[in-house]
Amino acid sequence: MKDGHPKNEVHEEILVKYWLEKSGESLESAISEHENGRLSPAVRSVYYACFYALSALLLKEGKIFKKHSAVRGAMHHEFVKPGKIDESLGRFYDKIFDSRQRGDYKPMVTFEPEQVEGFIQQAKGFVKEMEKLITQSTG
């Protein structure tokens, strides 16, 4: 039971699939934005691709959070610290989290095309790792 309610596995599966679809859409958006020279929106989309994939994994583990910072903390507590995912993925998530924050809320922040291309490539690996962990937790 979670929050006093029996776990609804069908509902959970639908939501996990939904978040993974959103992750894929965000990754496609990041690629398109990058190709069209819109680098801040590309960084935002990279972040959301990772956020949605991580949220799907956390949901699969029975964990739901309302704040982005709580999702970030849960990733480190639940997956990086116990060694379920490599520390480099945790560092990447931290970097893209901070980059998205700076790009959205700080004036005069710019990104280089090569930097954003690197973010996109790392995000592809991050999302694949989240998908792999979701599949493994299915059992």
Backbone bond lengths (Angstrom), bond angles and torsions (degrees), N, CA, C in turn:
res aa  C-N    CA-C-N  psi(-1)  N-CA   C-N-CA  omega(-1)  CA-C   N-CA-C  phi
1 M - - - 1.456 - - 1.517 109.74 -
2 K 1.310 115.17 144.54 1.447 121.81 178.67 1.521 107.03 -133.06
3 D 1.312 116.64 128.67 1.462 121.50 -179.74 1.518 111.74 56.43
4 G 1.332 117.30 32.10 1.461 120.94 177.21 1.512 114.81 79.14
5 H 1.344 117.14 3.90 1.467 120.89 -179.30 1.515 109.60 -118.32
6 P 1.338 117.32 143.49 1.460 118.77 175.10 1.525 109.90 -60.32
7 K 1.304 116.21 144.60 1.454 120.69 -179.94 1.526 109.34 -67.94
8 N 1.309 115.87 126.13 1.458 121.60 178.86 1.524 107.80 -99.67
9 E 1.340 116.41 95.05 1.453 121.08 -173.91 1.523 112.92 -66.23
10 V 1.329 117.80 -35.07 1.465 119.90 178.88 1.524 109.36 -65.09
11 H 1.313 116.45 -46.37 1.462 121.21 178.02 1.524 110.38 -59.86
12 E 1.319 116.56 -42.98 1.465 121.33 179.76 1.529 110.47 -61.39
13 E 1.331 117.19 -45.24 1.471 120.69 -179.67 1.526 111.20 -60.62
14 I 1.321 116.61 -40.91 1.465 120.75 178.89 1.525 110.03 -63.08
15 L 1.327 117.19 -43.52 1.465 120.37 179.68 1.524 112.33 -67.82
16 V 1.314 117.24 -39.95 1.466 120.48 177.46 1.527 109.18 -60.10
17 K 1.322 116.79 -46.91 1.468 121.14 178.51 1.535 110.55 -60.79
18 Y 1.325 116.72 -42.25 1.461 121.65 179.26 1.534 110.94 -59.34
19 W 1.338 117.44 -48.00 1.470 120.89 -178.76 1.520 110.81 -64.82
20 L 1.324 117.58 -36.82 1.467 119.65 177.85 1.528 111.27 -67.85
21 E 1.321 116.91 -37.12 1.470 119.80 175.34 1.527 110.56 -63.84
22 K 1.328 116.62 -43.18 1.472 120.52 177.31 1.524 110.57 -61.50
23 S 1.328 116.64 -37.87 1.456 121.19 177.81 1.533 110.34 -61.23
24 G 1.328 116.02 -47.27 1.459 120.17 178.78 1.521 112.57 -61.47
25 E 1.329 116.41 -42.39 1.469 120.69 177.56 1.524 110.97 -62.07
26 S 1.318 116.45 -40.58 1.467 120.31 -179.57 1.525 111.17 -67.17
27 L 1.314 116.74 -37.52 1.464 120.25 177.52 1.530 110.44 -65.87
28 E 1.327 116.52 -42.67 1.472 120.28 175.91 1.521 110.64 -61.42
29 S 1.323 116.64 -40.65 1.460 121.02 178.31 1.532 110.65 -63.45
30 A 1.323 116.74 -41.49 1.472 120.53 179.21 1.522 110.48 -59.79
31 I 1.322 116.13 -43.07 1.470 120.54 -179.90 1.529 109.90 -63.36
32 S 1.327 116.81 -46.09 1.462 121.64 179.78 1.529 111.47 -62.59
33 E 1.324 116.26 -46.23 1.476 119.99 179.61 1.532 110.28 -61.35
34 H 1.323 116.90 -42.66 1.466 121.19 178.86 1.524 110.56 -61.73
35 E 1.336 116.28 -46.88 1.467 120.56 -179.59 1.519 112.05 -60.28
36 N 1.326 116.73 -28.59 1.471 121.40 -178.73 1.520 113.07 -98.04
37 G 1.331 116.71 10.92 1.459 121.31 173.76 1.516 115.24 77.03
38 R 1.312 117.53 11.92 1.469 121.25 178.12 1.534 107.45 -96.09
39 L 1.321 115.20 87.00 1.459 120.23 -167.51 1.529 113.80 -79.23
40 S 1.304 118.52 -39.65 1.475 119.15 177.30 1.535 111.21 -63.22
41 P 1.344 118.51 -46.33 1.466 117.58 175.41 1.532 112.32 -62.51
42 A 1.333 117.36 -32.12 1.467 119.89 177.17 1.523 110.26 -64.26
43 V 1.323 116.98 -43.14 1.466 121.03 178.63 1.525 109.92 -62.73
44 R 1.317 116.59 -42.64 1.469 120.64 178.02 1.536 110.20 -59.34
45 S 1.324 116.36 -44.50 1.467 120.06 -179.66 1.524 112.08 -67.52
46 V 1.324 117.71 -35.47 1.468 120.79 175.13 1.521 109.19 -60.86
47 Y 1.329 115.24 -47.00 1.470 118.67 179.65 1.531 110.72 -58.43
48 Y 1.323 116.70 -47.78 1.459 119.05 -177.00 1.530 112.02 -66.33
49 A 1.318 118.05 -33.27 1.463 119.63 175.01 1.525 110.15 -58.42
50 C 1.323 115.96 -44.18 1.467 120.90 179.64 1.529 111.21 -71.22
51 F 1.313 116.90 -42.42 1.461 121.87 -179.79 1.530 111.02 -60.06
52 Y 1.328 116.89 -46.43 1.467 119.89 -178.85 1.534 111.47 -65.98
53 A 1.331 117.30 -40.66 1.466 120.15 179.07 1.526 110.46 -65.27
54 L 1.326 116.69 -42.59 1.464 120.81 177.85 1.524 110.44 -65.77
55 S 1.314 117.46 -40.55 1.465 121.19 177.84 1.523 110.83 -61.40
56 A 1.339 117.28 -38.57 1.464 121.10 177.60 1.526 110.24 -62.87
57 L 1.320 116.84 -43.46 1.461 120.64 178.84 1.524 110.99 -64.36
58 L 1.304 116.92 -45.03 1.470 120.35 179.45 1.531 110.23 -62.12
59 L 1.325 117.04 -41.68 1.462 120.45 177.32 1.525 110.50 -61.11
60 K 1.318 116.20 -42.35 1.461 120.66 178.66 1.530 110.44 -59.73
61 E 1.324 116.48 -30.45 1.464 122.69 178.59 1.538 111.73 -87.07
62 G 1.344 115.92 3.23 1.462 119.89 178.02 1.512 114.50 83.89
63 K 1.325 117.00 20.89 1.467 120.82 -176.91 1.531 110.63 -119.72
64 I 1.321 114.75 129.44 1.461 121.47 179.75 1.528 107.47 -128.30
65 F 1.331 115.89 135.49 1.463 121.31 -179.15 1.517 109.76 -129.53
66 K 1.323 115.60 150.49 1.463 120.85 -178.34 1.522 112.86 -97.16
67 K 1.329 117.56 -18.87 1.465 120.75 -176.22 1.526 110.52 -116.61
68 H 1.324 114.54 144.98 1.459 120.07 177.64 1.525 110.87 -60.53
69 S 1.312 117.02 -39.27 1.467 120.16 180.00 1.527 111.02 -65.02
70 A 1.323 117.60 -31.96 1.464 120.96 177.98 1.530 110.71 -70.56
71 V 1.329 117.69 -36.98 1.463 121.64 175.91 1.526 109.01 -63.43
72 R 1.314 115.98 -44.32 1.473 121.10 178.27 1.526 110.53 -59.78
73 G 1.312 117.04 -48.04 1.457 120.92 179.22 1.522 112.23 -62.05
74 A 1.322 116.59 -40.75 1.465 121.10 179.96 1.521 110.98 -64.03
75 M 1.326 116.88 -37.24 1.462 119.54 178.36 1.523 109.99 -58.52
76 H 1.319 116.05 -46.53 1.468 119.76 -179.13 1.528 111.09 -67.61
77 H 1.307 116.28 -43.21 1.472 120.63 -177.01 1.526 112.16 -69.99
78 E 1.331 116.97 -43.24 1.461 121.79 -173.14 1.529 114.04 -87.95
79 F 1.322 117.44 -28.28 1.459 119.18 -170.95 1.523 114.81 -124.10
80 V 1.332 118.57 -44.02 1.461 119.76 -177.54 1.527 110.69 -75.15
81 K 1.324 116.42 -53.98 1.468 120.84 -176.08 1.536 112.17 -57.74
82 P 1.340 119.81 -45.47 1.470 119.18 178.40 1.536 114.13 -77.30
83 G 1.346 117.74 -1.32 1.459 120.47 177.01 1.517 115.05 83.68
84 K 1.329 117.64 17.24 1.468 120.58 179.07 1.525 111.35 -75.87
85 I 1.342 116.33 -27.96 1.465 120.74 171.94 1.519 108.06 -131.69
86 D 1.304 115.03 154.16 1.456 121.41 -177.85 1.532 111.16 -65.89
87 E 1.309 115.41 144.50 1.476 120.80 178.97 1.521 112.41 -57.61
88 S 1.335 116.86 -30.38 1.467 119.54 -179.27 1.534 111.07 -62.73
89 L 1.330 117.23 -32.68 1.468 119.83 176.42 1.521 110.58 -69.26
90 G 1.310 116.96 -37.66 1.464 120.77 175.62 1.520 111.46 -63.77
91 R 1.330 116.19 -42.57 1.469 119.76 178.59 1.525 110.60 -64.79
92 F 1.347 116.36 -40.48 1.464 119.29 178.07 1.519 110.80 -62.40
93 Y 1.330 116.93 -45.32 1.468 119.41 -179.85 1.528 110.36 -60.15
94 D 1.321 116.73 -42.46 1.467 120.26 177.44 1.527 110.50 -59.73
95 K 1.333 115.91 -43.89 1.466 120.22 -177.78 1.527 111.38 -65.37
96 I 1.340 117.35 -43.68 1.460 119.18 -177.81 1.530 110.21 -73.18
97 F 1.329 117.34 -32.49 1.471 122.28 174.30 1.532 109.04 -59.39
98 D 1.321 116.61 -50.98 1.464 121.66 -179.16 1.525 111.99 -66.42
99 S 1.335 116.71 -39.11 1.465 120.26 -179.96 1.521 110.75 -65.42
100 R 1.322 116.96 -42.00 1.465 120.11 177.44 1.520 110.47 -62.56
101 Q 1.332 117.08 -43.34 1.467 121.14 178.66 1.533 110.57 -59.20
102 R 1.332 115.61 -47.96 1.471 119.63 -179.31 1.528 110.62 -63.45
103 G 1.343 116.46 -45.29 1.462 120.42 -178.50 1.515 113.48 -63.32
104 D 1.323 116.17 -33.35 1.462 120.01 -178.07 1.525 113.28 -86.13
105 Y 1.324 117.89 -31.29 1.467 119.49 -167.73 1.523 115.96 -121.28
106 K 1.310 118.53 -11.50 1.467 120.57 179.87 1.522 109.02 -104.57
107 P 1.326 116.96 138.03 1.466 118.81 178.39 1.532 111.31 -73.43
108 M 1.300 114.44 148.75 1.463 122.95 171.03 1.531 114.28 65.81
109 V 1.312 117.72 24.23 1.461 120.64 176.01 1.522 108.15 -85.95
110 T 1.316 116.10 130.49 1.461 120.45 176.76 1.527 109.25 -127.44
111 F 1.305 114.45 158.35 1.463 121.69 177.90 1.517 108.15 -125.48
112 E 1.315 116.13 151.06 1.461 121.81 177.17 1.533 109.25 -91.28
113 P 1.328 117.52 145.25 1.464 120.05 179.87 1.536 113.34 -54.66
114 E 1.340 116.81 -41.02 1.469 120.49 -179.20 1.528 110.81 -65.89
115 Q 1.323 115.78 -37.18 1.468 121.01 178.54 1.531 109.93 -63.54
116 V 1.316 116.82 -45.04 1.462 121.46 -179.15 1.525 110.03 -67.65
117 E 1.318 117.16 -38.90 1.474 120.07 175.95 1.528 109.94 -59.12
118 G 1.320 116.90 -41.45 1.462 120.79 176.60 1.520 111.98 -62.54
119 F 1.333 115.98 -41.73 1.471 120.17 177.20 1.535 110.30 -59.68
120 I 1.334 116.35 -43.41 1.464 120.48 -178.76 1.531 110.27 -61.98
121 Q 1.326 116.10 -45.77 1.469 119.16 -179.86 1.526 111.61 -63.06
122 Q 1.326 116.47 -42.09 1.460 119.83 178.45 1.528 110.93 -66.11
123 A 1.319 116.70 -37.37 1.468 120.62 179.25 1.524 110.73 -63.63
124 K 1.328 117.19 -38.43 1.470 119.87 177.27 1.522 110.18 -58.03
125 G 1.333 116.99 -44.45 1.459 120.81 178.10 1.515 112.37 -66.72
126 F 1.332 116.56 -39.50 1.461 121.47 179.10 1.529 110.24 -61.56
127 V 1.317 116.61 -48.73 1.462 121.26 -178.68 1.532 110.22 -62.50
128 K 1.329 116.93 -43.43 1.474 119.58 178.20 1.524 111.24 -59.73
129 E 1.311 117.28 -40.00 1.467 120.37 179.39 1.528 110.92 -66.18
130 M 1.337 117.83 -39.87 1.463 120.37 177.61 1.536 109.71 -63.80
131 E 1.336 116.52 -42.74 1.467 120.41 178.80 1.537 110.90 -61.89
132 K 1.326 115.82 -41.13 1.472 120.02 178.74 1.531 110.74 -61.98
133 L 1.325 116.80 -44.02 1.468 120.57 179.67 1.527 111.26 -66.33
134 I 1.312 117.36 -35.50 1.475 120.38 177.32 1.527 109.16 -64.11
135 T 1.323 116.41 -45.36 1.462 120.76 179.15 1.525 110.97 -61.89
136 Q 1.333 117.10 -42.05 1.464 120.84 179.28 1.520 111.49 -64.93
137 S 1.319 117.31 -36.74 1.464 119.12 -178.11 1.539 111.66 -74.96
138 T 1.347 116.08 -14.68 1.454 120.83 175.02 1.520 109.53 -68.99
139 G 1.313 113.68 -33.50 1.377 121.29 169.02 1.406 128.26 91.29
